[in-house]
Amino acid sequence: MAIFGLYLLSIVCFGLTLRPNKKENTFLDKNFSNSIRTLFIFFIILSHIVGFYISKYEGVLSNELYLFRNFMGQIIVTPFFFISGFGIFEAYKRKGNDYNKEIFFNHFLKILLFTTICLVPYLIYDLVVYGPKPFYHYLLCPFGITSLGNEHWFIFAILFVYLLTFFIGLFIKNNIFIKLVLITAGCIGYIIVCVILGLESYFYNTIIAFPLGAIVSIFKNKIILLLRKAPVAIATLAISIILYSLSTYLDWKGLMPDHIDYFLRNVFFVIGLVSFSRLFTAKASILQYFGINSWPLYLLHMLPILLFRELIPNHSAFYVTCFFVSLLLTIPFSILFNLISKKVFIKKRSMETLEARNEKTN
């Protein structure tokens, strides 16, 4: 009951307002993207709380939550890949291939550093509870290859797409379409390797949303023209929800292979999200904050689950405690990360921009 209430609360706090001017040439703006990140990171946290505590739920609302959790599945991760792909290609369009350096430094290395910092409390917990592990286990944790109790597969996948995009940018300077094709091929290759290695499907079944984000960025103007009128956007949103639901139903009935189902659900979800963003915007300050700082929130949310799962027997108290402790843990780490960003990453970006201007002047 309590956890479903938190789902509803997160939706209400989303702070949706009708987009005042449907003719404006935008969608997936920063405010909307940050709010979407927060909404779905809340879903991820609450889904993991459920998964680590009990498998059966009491009451009608809890049953509905169980159905919603199964209905969404791994698609709750899709927005993060999609927004990353969309944002990177929007930056490519604005800055050209000069942005490629920023992908390595301000995406790959930044994520790697912040992940390493967030793993420190997990390391302490793991040493106290389980004792020392081989050194290579700790060495591979920041890359998402091993885990100390944290969620790790997404770390590996997002680092992979950043590194893939960076290396492709080294060789393909100006043709954004070839970049898209090669990134898509790289993601498909990643999926094939994961299947061959016998990894769980959650390692790979949403990564295709990254090139989907790139596609939406490349064809942004045409999509805006298509969805300019509200009835068209509403109809597109409704159709995407229906098709998403149909694909999920066929998968539940065993009538569609899992990998095809997830590909279609990624596509339908992205179409629905884009249509939704043409109708609404969102500016709630609390969701802006956690959207900007969604990475430490994602990395740290498993810590209270590990700490409290044996200490709090009451379902509702466990749900609420883990959820809000996750939010509180995020704040000091976010402050630290913002300081590091200003001192290291933003400063370096400014220096590179100045150097680029000087080169053009000369």
MIPA-447847 format. One line per 3 residues: their letters; for each residue x, z, y negated of N, C-alpha, C. Coordinates in steps of 0.1 Angstrom, whole numbers, plus 5000, padded with zeros to 4 digits. Atoms other than C-alpha are relative to their C-alpha. Layout:
N
A = X Z Y X Z Y X Z Y ~ ...
END
This chain:
362
MAI = 5008 5000 5012 5000 5000 5000 5009 5000 4987 ~ 4991 4999 5012 5027 5010 4975 5008 4988 4997 ~ 4991 5011 5002 5049 4981 4981 4992 4988 4996
FGL = 5008 5011 5004 5021 4956 4977 4996 5002 4985 ~ 5003 4997 5014 5012 4973 4944 5012 4996 4991 ~ 4988 5004 5007 5048 4967 4933 5001 4985 4999
YLL = 5001 5014 5001 5044 4931 4941 4991 4996 4988 ~ 5010 5004 5010 5013 4929 4919 5005 5004 4986 ~ 4994 4996 5013 5031 4949 4892 5010 4990 4995
SIV = 4989 5009 5005 5060 4925 4891 4993 4987 4995 ~ 5007 5012 5005 5035 4896 4887 4994 5002 4987 ~ 5007 4997 5013 5016 4913 4859 5011 5001 4989
CFG = 4990 4998 5009 5049 4922 4842 5007 4987 4996 ~ 4994 5013 5002 5059 4885 4844 4998 4996 4985 ~ 5002 5003 5014 5044 4883 4809 4997 4985 4997
LTL = 5003 5014 5002 5030 4848 4813 4992 4997 4988 ~ 5009 5005 5011 5016 4830 4783 5000 4985 5001 ~ 5001 5014 5000 5003 4795 4780 5010 4993 4991
RPN = 4991 5007 5008 5029 4771 4767 4993 4994 4988 ~ 5008 5003 5012 5018 4766 4731 4999 4985 4997 ~ 5000 5015 5003 5028 4729 4728 5004 4993 5013
KKE = 4997 5007 4987 5025 4709 4760 5008 4987 4998 ~ 4992 5012 5003 5042 4680 4742 5015 5002 4998 ~ 4985 4997 5002 5075 4698 4737 5008 4995 5012
NTF = 4992 5007 4990 5102 4681 4757 5009 5011 5008 ~ 4993 4990 4992 5111 4711 4779 4992 5005 5011 ~ 5006 4991 4990 5104 4730 4810 5012 5007 5006
LDK = 4989 4992 4994 5124 4755 4830 5010 5005 4989 ~ 4992 4994 5011 5137 4770 4797 5006 5013 5005 ~ 4993 4988 4996 5160 4800 4798 4991 5012 5002
NFS = 5009 4989 4998 5132 4825 4793 4992 4999 5013 ~ 5008 5002 4988 5111 4810 4821 5009 5002 5012 ~ 4991 4999 4989 5141 4807 4844 5005 5015 5003
NSI = 4996 4986 4998 5152 4843 4838 4989 5008 5006 ~ 5011 4993 4994 5117 4856 4845 4997 4996 5014 ~ 5001 5005 4986 5115 4835 4877 5010 5007 5009
RTL = 4989 4993 4993 5148 4850 4888 4995 5014 5003 ~ 5004 4986 4998 5135 4885 4883 4988 5001 5009 ~ 5012 4999 4992 5101 4879 4899 5004 4998 5015
FIF = 4997 5003 4986 5117 4865 4931 5011 5010 5005 ~ 4991 4990 4995 5146 4890 4932 4992 5013 5003 ~ 5009 4989 4996 5118 4917 4932 4994 4997 5013
FII = 5006 5004 4987 5102 4898 4961 5010 5002 5011 ~ 4990 4998 4989 5135 4898 4980 5003 5014 5003 ~ 4998 4986 4998 5141 4935 4974 4989 5006 5008
LSH = 5012 4994 4993 5106 4944 4985 4999 4995 5015 ~ 5000 5006 4987 5108 4921 5015 5010 5007 5009 ~ 4990 4994 4992 5140 4937 5027 4997 5015 5002
IVG = 5004 4986 4997 5126 4972 5022 4990 5001 5011 ~ 5009 5001 4989 5098 4962 5045 5007 4998 5013 ~ 4993 5004 4988 5121 4946 5070 5008 5011 5006
FYI = 4991 4990 4995 5144 4976 5073 4992 5013 5003 ~ 5007 4988 4998 5117 5002 5075 4990 5000 5011 ~ 5010 5001 4989 5087 4993 5096 4995 4985 5002
SKY = 5005 5013 4997 5072 4962 5112 4985 4999 5001 ~ 5015 5000 5001 5035 4972 5112 4996 5008 4988 ~ 5005 4995 5012 5015 4981 5082 4986 5005 5001
EGV = 5013 4994 4999 4985 5003 5076 4992 4995 4988 ~ 5008 5004 5012 4956 4992 5054 4999 4985 4998 ~ 5002 5014 5002 4942 4959 5043 5011 4994 4991
LSN = 4990 5005 5009 4966 4955 5014 5014 4998 5006 ~ 4987 5002 4993 4996 4960 5036 5000 4988 5009 ~ 5001 5012 4992 4983 4934 5060 5001 4987 4992
ELY = 4999 5012 5009 4980 4910 5031 5014 4998 4996 ~ 4986 5001 5004 5015 4918 5021 5008 4994 5012 ~ 4993 5005 4988 5027 4911 5057 4998 4985 5001
LFR = 5003 5014 4999 5010 4877 5056 5007 4992 4988 ~ 4993 5007 5012 5024 4869 5021 5015 4999 5003 ~ 4986 5000 4997 5059 4878 5033 5003 4989 5010
NFM = 4998 5010 4990 5056 4855 5063 4997 4986 4994 ~ 5004 5013 5007 5039 4828 5041 5012 4995 4992 ~ 4989 5004 5009 5069 4827 5017 5013 4998 5009
GQI = 4988 5001 4992 5097 4834 5043 5012 4999 4991 ~ 4988 5002 5008 5131 4822 5030 4998 4993 4987 ~ 5002 5008 5013 5115 4802 5002 5001 5009 4988
IVT = 4998 4991 5012 5118 4833 4980 5014 4999 4995 ~ 4986 5003 5004 5155 4823 4978 5001 4987 4993 ~ 5000 5014 5005 5147 4787 4968 5002 4999 4985
PFF = 4998 5001 5015 5144 4794 4930 5014 5002 4996 ~ 4986 4998 5005 5180 4806 4928 5009 4988 5002 ~ 4993 5012 4998 5195 4775 4944 4995 4989 4990
FIS = 5006 5010 5009 5171 4753 4924 5004 5001 4986 ~ 4996 4997 5014 5178 4769 4890 5015 4997 4998 ~ 4986 5002 5001 5215 4768 4897 5003 4985 4999
GFG = 4998 5014 5000 5215 4731 4905 4995 4993 4987 ~ 5006 5005 5012 5192 4723 4876 5009 5003 4988 ~ 4992 4996 5012 5213 4743 4851 5014 4993 4999
IFE = 4986 5007 5000 5247 4728 4862 4999 4986 4996 ~ 5001 5014 5003 5234 4693 4859 4995 4998 4985 ~ 5004 5001 5014 5218 4700 4825 5013 5002 4992
AYK = 4987 4999 5007 5253 4712 4814 5009 4988 5001 ~ 4993 5012 4999 5269 4681 4828 4995 4989 4990 ~ 5006 5010 5010 5245 4660 4807 5004 5003 4986
RKG = 4997 4997 5014 5253 4679 4775 5015 4999 4998 ~ 4986 4999 5002 5291 4684 4780 5009 4990 5007 ~ 4992 5009 4992 5301 4657 4804 5009 5007 5010
NDY = 4992 4994 4989 5328 4663 4830 5009 5011 4996 ~ 4993 4988 5005 5345 4688 4808 4995 5013 5005 ~ 5007 4988 4994 5320 4713 4822 5006 5003 5013
NKE = 4995 4997 4986 5337 4710 4856 5009 5012 5001 ~ 4992 4989 5000 5363 4735 4847 4992 5013 4999 ~ 5008 4988 5001 5336 4760 4838 4993 5003 5013
IFF = 5006 4997 4987 5320 4756 4872 5009 5009 5009 ~ 4990 4992 4991 5352 4769 4889 5002 5014 4994 ~ 4996 4987 5006 5360 4796 4864 4988 5009 4997
NHF = 5012 4991 5005 5326 4808 4850 4989 5000 5011 ~ 5009 4998 4990 5307 4803 4882 5006 5005 5013 ~ 4993 4996 4987 5329 4804 4914 5008 5013 4998
LKI = 4992 4988 5001 5355 4829 4902 4993 5012 4995 ~ 5008 4989 5005 5331 4850 4882 4991 5006 5010 ~ 5008 4994 4989 5307 4854 4911 5009 5007 5010
LLF = 4991 4994 4990 5336 4862 4934 5005 5014 4995 ~ 4996 4988 5006 5349 4889 4910 4989 5010 5000 ~ 5011 4990 5001 5315 4905 4904 4996 5005 5014
TTI = 5003 4997 4987 5308 4904 4941 5009 5011 5006 ~ 4990 4990 4995 5340 4923 4949 4998 5013 4993 ~ 5003 4987 5007 5332 4950 4923 4988 5006 5006
CLV = 5012 4994 4994 5297 4955 4937 5001 5004 5014 ~ 4998 4996 4986 5311 4958 4972 5007 5014 5001 ~ 4993 4987 4999 5330 4990 4963 4991 5011 5005
PYL = 5008 4989 4995 5301 5014 4968 4996 4998 5015 ~ 5003 5003 4986 5293 4996 5001 5012 5004 5009 ~ 4988 4996 4993 5329 5001 5011 5001 5015 5003
IYD = 4999 4985 4998 5328 5038 5005 4990 5005 5010 ~ 5010 4996 4990 5295 5041 5024 5004 4996 5014 ~ 4996 5005 4987 5309 5021 5053 5011 5008 5006
LVV = 4989 4992 4996 5341 5041 5055 4995 5014 5004 ~ 5005 4987 4998 5322 5074 5054 4992 5000 5013 ~ 5010 5000 4989 5295 5065 5080 5006 4994 5012
YGP = 4996 5008 4988 5313 5040 5103 5015 5001 5003 ~ 4986 5000 4999 5350 5045 5097 5006 4987 4996 ~ 4993 5013 5005 5376 5018 5089 4998 4989 5010
KPF = 5001 5013 4992 5373 4982 5101 5013 4993 4998 ~ 4988 5008 5002 5400 4956 5105 5001 4995 4986 ~ 4998 5004 5014 5415 4945 5072 4994 4987 4997
YHY = 5006 5013 5003 5403 4909 5075 4985 5001 4998 ~ 5015 4998 5002 5367 4922 5076 4998 5002 4985 ~ 5002 4997 5014 5371 4936 5041 5005 4988 4991
LLC = 4995 5011 5008 5391 4906 5029 4990 4989 4999 ~ 5010 5011 5000 5363 4882 5039 4986 5004 4994 ~ 5013 4995 5005 5334 4903 5025 4996 4993 4986
PFG = 5003 5007 5013 5336 4889 4989 4995 4986 5001 ~ 5004 5014 4997 5332 4854 5003 4987 4999 5007 ~ 5012 5001 4992 5301 4863 5022 5001 4997 5014
ITS = 4998 5003 4986 5316 4857 5056 4998 5012 5009 ~ 5003 4988 4993 5314 4893 5067 4992 5009 4990 ~ 5008 4992 5008 5293 4922 5054 5003 5015 5002
LGN = 4998 4986 4999 5295 4959 5047 4986 5007 4999 ~ 5014 4995 5001 5257 4963 5049 4992 4993 4989 ~ 5006 5008 5011 5250 4941 5019 4995 4986 5006
EHW = 5004 5014 4997 5232 4907 5021 5011 4991 4997 ~ 4987 5008 5002 5260 4882 5025 4998 4985 5001 ~ 5000 5014 4997 5248 4848 5036 4998 4992 4987
FIF = 5002 5007 5012 5236 4838 5001 5013 4999 4992 ~ 4987 5000 5007 5270 4848 4986 5008 4988 5005 ~ 4992 5011 4995 5287 4823 5010 4994 4987 4996
AIL = 5007 5013 5003 5261 4796 5004 5002 4996 4985 ~ 4999 5003 5014 5262 4798 4966 5015 4997 4996 ~ 4986 5003 5003 5300 4799 4965 5004 4986 5005
FVY = 4998 5013 4995 5300 4769 4987 4995 4988 4991 ~ 5005 5011 5009 5278 4748 4964 5008 4999 4987 ~ 4992 5000 5012 5298 4758 4934 5013 4993 5002
LLT = 4987 5006 4997 5331 4749 4950 4998 4985 5004 ~ 5003 5014 4997 5316 4716 4964 4998 4992 4987 ~ 5003 5007 5012 5303 4707 4930 5013 4998 4991
FFI = 4987 5000 5007 5337 4715 4914 5009 4989 5005 ~ 4991 5010 4994 5357 4694 4938 4995 4985 4999 ~ 5006 5014 5003 5333 4664 4935 5003 4996 4986
GLF = 4997 5003 5014 5337 4667 4898 5014 4996 4997 ~ 4986 5003 5002 5375 4664 4901 5002 4985 5002 ~ 4998 5014 4996 5371 4629 4916 4990 4991 4993
IKN = 5011 5009 5006 5338 4616 4901 4998 5006 4986 ~ 5000 4995 5013 5342 4619 4864 4987 4998 4992 ~ 5011 5004 5010 5313 4601 4847 4987 4997 5007
NIF = 5012 5005 4993 5288 4589 4873 4992 5012 5006 ~ 5008 4988 4996 5262 4617 4876 4992 4998 5012 ~ 5008 5003 4989 5242 4599 4902 5009 5000 5013
IKL = 4991 4999 4988 5272 4596 4926 5003 5015 5003 ~ 4999 4986 4998 5278 4633 4920 4988 5006 5008 ~ 5012 4995 4993 5242 4640 4931 5000 4996 5015
VLI = 5000 5005 4986 5246 4618 4962 5010 5008 5009 ~ 4990 4993 4992 5278 4635 4973 4997 5015 5002 ~ 5004 4986 4998 5265 4670 4966 4989 5002 5010
TAG = 5011 5000 4990 5234 4662 4986 5006 4999 5014 ~ 4993 5002 4987 5256 4649 5014 5007 5012 5005 ~ 4993 4988 4996 5277 4680 5013 4991 5011 5004
CIG = 5009 4990 4996 5247 4703 5015 4994 4997 5014 ~ 5005 5004 4987 5234 4683 5045 5011 5003 5010 ~ 4989 4997 4991 5268 4686 5061 5001 5015 5003
YII = 5000 4986 4998 5267 4723 5055 4990 5005 5010 ~ 5011 4997 4991 5234 4725 5073 5003 4996 5014 ~ 4996 5004 4987 5247 4705 5102 5010 5009 5007
VCV = 4989 4991 4995 5278 4727 5106 4993 5014 5004 ~ 5007 4987 4997 5256 4759 5105 4992 4999 5013 ~ 5008 5001 4988 5233 4745 5132 5009 4999 5012
ILG = 4990 5001 4989 5263 4735 5154 5006 5013 5004 ~ 4994 4987 4997 5278 4770 5150 4990 5010 5005 ~ 5010 4991 4995 5245 4785 5160 4996 5011 4991
LES = 5003 4989 5010 5240 4805 5128 4985 5001 4998 ~ 5014 4998 5003 5206 4819 5119 4995 4991 4989 ~ 5005 5010 5009 5184 4795 5100 5000 5004 4986
YFY = 5000 4996 5014 5184 4816 5069 5013 4997 4993 ~ 4988 5004 5006 5220 4806 5064 4999 4987 4992 ~ 5000 5013 5005 5210 4771 5055 4987 4994 4996
NTI = 5013 5007 5002 5173 4764 5052 4994 4999 4986 ~ 5004 5002 5014 5171 4767 5014 5010 4994 4991 ~ 4989 5005 5008 5204 4753 5003 4997 4986 4994
IAF = 5004 5013 5004 5188 4719 4999 4993 5000 4986 ~ 5006 4998 5014 5171 4733 4967 5010 4998 4989 ~ 4990 5002 5010 5204 4730 4949 5000 4985 4995
PLG = 5001 5014 5005 5204 4692 4949 4986 4996 4995 ~ 5013 5002 5005 5167 4693 4943 5000 5003 4985 ~ 4999 4996 5014 5175 4711 4910 5007 4989 4992
AIV = 4993 5010 5006 5200 4684 4902 4991 4987 4997 ~ 5009 5011 5001 5174 4657 4908 4990 5002 4989 ~ 5009 4997 5011 5149 4674 4885 5007 4998 4986
SIF = 4992 5001 5012 5176 4676 4858 5002 4985 4996 ~ 4997 5014 5003 5185 4639 4861 4988 4992 4995 ~ 5012 5007 5003 5149 4627 4859 4991 5009 4991
KNK = 5008 4990 5008 5138 4655 4835 4990 4993 4990 ~ 5008 5007 5010 5125 4631 4807 4988 4993 5007 ~ 5011 5007 4993 5104 4611 4832 4990 5010 5005
IIL = 5009 4990 4995 5090 4643 4847 4991 5006 4989 ~ 5008 4995 5012 5080 4656 4812 4989 4990 4996 ~ 5010 5009 5003 5062 4624 4805 4988 5000 5010
LLR = 5010 5000 4989 5044 4626 4839 4991 5012 4999 ~ 5008 4988 5000 5033 4662 4834 4996 5004 4985 ~ 5003 4997 5014 5027 4660 4796 4986 5006 4998
KAP = 5013 4995 5001 4990 4664 4800 4997 5011 5010 ~ 5003 4988 4992 4977 4698 4812 4993 4997 5013 ~ 5007 5003 4987 4952 4683 4838 5009 4995 5011
VAI = 4991 5006 4991 4980 4663 4854 5009 5011 5006 ~ 4992 4989 4996 5002 4694 4856 4992 5010 5009 ~ 5008 4991 4992 4974 4715 4870 4997 4994 5014
ATL = 5003 5007 4988 4965 4689 4896 5012 5000 5009 ~ 4987 5000 4992 5002 4686 4907 5003 5013 5006 ~ 4997 4987 4995 5005 4723 4910 4990 5003 5011
AIS = 5010 4998 4989 4973 4725 4931 5003 4993 5013 ~ 4996 5008 4988 4984 4697 4954 5012 5006 5007 ~ 4988 4994 4994 5018 4713 4959 4997 5012 5007
IIL = 5004 4988 4993 5002 4746 4968 4993 4997 5014 ~ 5008 5004 4988 4979 4729 4993 5010 4994 5011 ~ 4991 5006 4990 5007 4709 5009 5010 5010 5005
YSL = 4991 4989 4996 5030 4739 5010 4993 5009 5011 ~ 5008 4992 4990 5002 4759 5028 4998 4993 5013 ~ 5002 5009 4988 4996 4730 5052 5013 5000 5009
STY = 4987 5000 4993 5033 4728 5061 5002 5013 5007 ~ 4998 4987 4994 5034 4765 5067 4991 5003 5012 ~ 5010 4998 4989 5003 4765 5088 5004 4992 5013
LDW = 4995 5008 4989 5017 4737 5110 5012 5006 5007 ~ 4988 4993 4994 5049 4756 5115 4995 5012 5008 ~ 5005 4988 4992 5030 4788 5125 4994 4996 5013
KGL = 5006 5005 4987 5011 4767 5151 5009 4993 5009 ~ 4990 5006 4992 5043 4753 5164 4998 4985 5001 ~ 5002 5015 5001 5033 4717 5154 5010 4993 4992
MPD = 4990 5006 5008 5062 4711 5132 5014 5007 5002 ~ 4986 4993 4999 5100 4717 5137 5003 5008 4988 ~ 4997 4990 5010 5113 4746 5117 5008 4993 4988
HID = 4992 5006 5011 5139 4725 5098 4993 4990 4991 ~ 5009 5009 5007 5114 4699 5088 4991 5007 4991 ~ 5009 4991 5008 5090 4726 5077 5006 5005 4988
YFL = 4993 4993 5011 5115 4743 5055 5004 4989 4990 ~ 4997 5010 5010 5126 4710 5039 4988 4997 4992 ~ 5013 5004 5007 5090 4701 5030 4996 5012 4991
RNV = 5004 4988 5008 5083 4737 5018 5009 5001 4988 ~ 4991 5000 5012 5114 4735 4995 4995 4990 4990 ~ 5004 5011 5009 5102 4702 4981 4987 5004 4993
FFV = 5013 4997 5006 5066 4714 4976 5001 5012 4990 ~ 4998 4988 5009 5077 4747 4961 5006 4996 4987 ~ 4993 5005 5012 5100 4729 4936 4990 4993 4991
IGL = 5010 5007 5007 5072 4706 4926 4990 5009 4993 ~ 5009 4990 5006 5049 4735 4921 5006 5008 4989 ~ 4993 4992 5010 5074 4755 4901 5002 4992 4987
VSF = 4999 5008 5011 5081 4726 4878 4987 4998 4992 ~ 5013 5002 5006 5044 4719 4872 4996 5013 4993 ~ 5003 4987 5006 5039 4756 4866 5007 5003 4987
SRL = 4993 4998 5012 5066 4757 4840 4996 4991 4989 ~ 5005 5008 5011 5050 4729 4821 4987 5006 4994 ~ 5012 4994 5005 5019 4750 4817 5002 5014 4994
FTA = 4998 4986 5004 5033 4785 4811 5015 5002 4995 ~ 4987 4995 5003 5063 4802 4795 4999 5015 5002 ~ 5000 4986 4998 5074 4838 4799 5012 5006 4993
KAS = 4990 4994 5008 5093 4861 4776 5001 5016 5001 ~ 5000 4985 4999 5088 4897 4789 5015 5005 5000 ~ 4986 4995 5002 5120 4916 4778 5006 5006 5013
ILQ = 4994 4994 4988 5124 4936 4810 5003 4990 5010 ~ 4996 5010 4990 5123 4905 4831 5011 4991 4996 ~ 4988 5008 5005 5147 4887 4808 5012 5008 5004
YFG = 4988 4992 4997 5171 4916 4813 5004 4999 5015 ~ 4996 5001 4986 5170 4916 4851 5002 4986 5005 ~ 4997 5014 4997 5169 4878 4852 5014 4997 4997
INS = 4986 5002 5004 5202 4877 4833 5009 5007 5009 ~ 4991 4992 4992 5216 4904 4855 4995 5000 5015 ~ 5006 5001 4986 5200 4892 4888 5011 5001 5011
WPL = 4989 5000 4989 5234 4890 4906 5003 5014 5004 ~ 4997 4986 4995 5243 4927 4906 4987 5006 5006 ~ 5012 4995 4994 5206 4935 4913 4999 4995 5015
YLL = 5000 5006 4986 5208 4912 4944 5010 5007 5009 ~ 4989 4995 4992 5241 4926 4955 4998 5015 5004 ~ 5001 4985 4999 5232 4963 4951 4988 5005 5007
HML = 5014 4995 4996 5196 4964 4964 5000 5006 5014 ~ 5000 4995 4986 5206 4971 5000 5006 5014 5001 ~ 4994 4987 5000 5225 5002 4991 4990 5012 5001
PIL = 5010 4989 4999 5195 5025 4985 4993 4999 5013 ~ 5007 5001 4987 5179 5011 5017 5008 5006 5011 ~ 4991 4994 4990 5209 5021 5037 5001 5015 4999
LFR = 4999 4986 5002 5211 5055 5021 4988 5008 5003 ~ 5012 4992 4999 5175 5065 5022 4991 4997 5012 ~ 5009 5004 4989 5161 5049 5054 4998 5011 5010
ELI = 5001 4989 4991 5168 5080 5074 4996 5013 4993 ~ 5003 4988 5008 5161 5105 5046 4986 5002 4995 ~ 5013 4999 5006 5127 5096 5034 4990 4995 5010
PNH = 5009 5005 4990 5100 5095 5061 4987 4994 4995 ~ 5012 5005 5006 5071 5088 5038 5001 4985 4996 ~ 4999 5015 5003 5064 5050 5036 5000 4997 4985
SAF = 5001 5003 5014 5053 5049 5000 5012 5005 4992 ~ 4989 4995 5008 5080 5072 4987 5013 4992 5003 ~ 4988 5009 4997 5107 5051 5005 4999 4987 4993
YVT = 5001 5013 5007 5094 5019 4990 5003 5002 4985 ~ 4998 4998 5014 5092 5032 4955 5014 5005 4996 ~ 4987 4995 5002 5125 5051 4957 5010 4989 5000
CFF = 4990 5011 4998 5145 5021 4970 4999 4990 4989 ~ 5002 5011 5010 5129 4997 4945 5006 5005 4987 ~ 4996 4996 5013 5136 5018 4914 5014 5004 4999
VSL = 4986 4997 4999 5170 5031 4925 5008 4987 4999 ~ 4993 5013 5001 5180 4994 4929 5001 4996 4985 ~ 5001 5003 5014 5169 4988 4893 5010 5008 4992
LLT = 4991 4991 5008 5188 5018 4880 5015 4997 5003 ~ 4986 5003 4997 5220 5009 4899 5005 4988 4993 ~ 4996 5013 5006 5220 4975 4883 5005 5002 4986
IPF = 4997 4998 5015 5222 4989 4847 5015 5002 4997 ~ 4986 4998 5003 5258 5003 4847 5009 4989 5005 ~ 4992 5011 4996 5271 4974 4867 4998 4988 4991
SIL = 5003 5010 5010 5254 4950 4843 5008 5002 4987 ~ 4992 4997 5012 5271 4967 4814 5014 4997 5002 ~ 4986 5003 4997 5305 4964 4831 5002 4985 5001
FNL = 4999 5014 4998 5299 4928 4840 4999 4993 4986 ~ 5001 5006 5014 5289 4919 4804 5013 5002 4992 ~ 4987 4998 5007 5321 4935 4791 5010 4991 5005
ISK = 4990 5009 4993 5342 4916 4816 4997 4985 4995 ~ 5003 5013 5004 5324 4884 4807 5004 4997 4986 ~ 4996 5002 5014 5330 4888 4770 5015 5000 4998
KVF = 4986 4999 5002 5366 4898 4774 5008 4989 5007 ~ 4992 5010 4991 5376 4872 4801 4993 4986 4999 ~ 5006 5013 4997 5351 4844 4808 4996 4993 4987
IKK = 5005 5006 5012 5335 4838 4774 5012 4997 4991 ~ 4988 5002 5008 5368 4842 4756 5008 4987 5005 ~ 4993 5012 4995 5385 4816 4779 4992 4988 4998
RSM = 5009 5011 5003 5355 4793 4775 5002 4995 4986 ~ 4998 5003 5014 5359 4795 4737 5014 4993 4998 ~ 4987 5005 5002 5396 4788 4739 5001 4985 5006
ETL = 5001 5014 4994 5390 4757 4762 4993 4991 4991 ~ 5008 5008 5009 5364 4744 4738 5008 4996 4988 ~ 4992 5002 5011 5388 4748 4709 5011 4990 5003
EAR = 4989 5009 4996 5416 4730 4728 4994 4986 5001 ~ 5006 5013 4998 5392 4702 4737 4998 4993 4986 ~ 5003 5005 5014 5382 4698 4700 5013 4995 4994
NEK = 4987 5004 5005 5419 4697 4690 5005 4987 5005 ~ 4995 5012 4994 5427 4671 4715 4992 4987 4995 ~ 5008 5011 5005 5398 4649 4703 5004 4997 4985
TN = 4995 5002 5014 5410 4654 4667 5013 4993 4999 ~ 4987 5007 5000 5445 4644 4675 5000 4986 5006
END
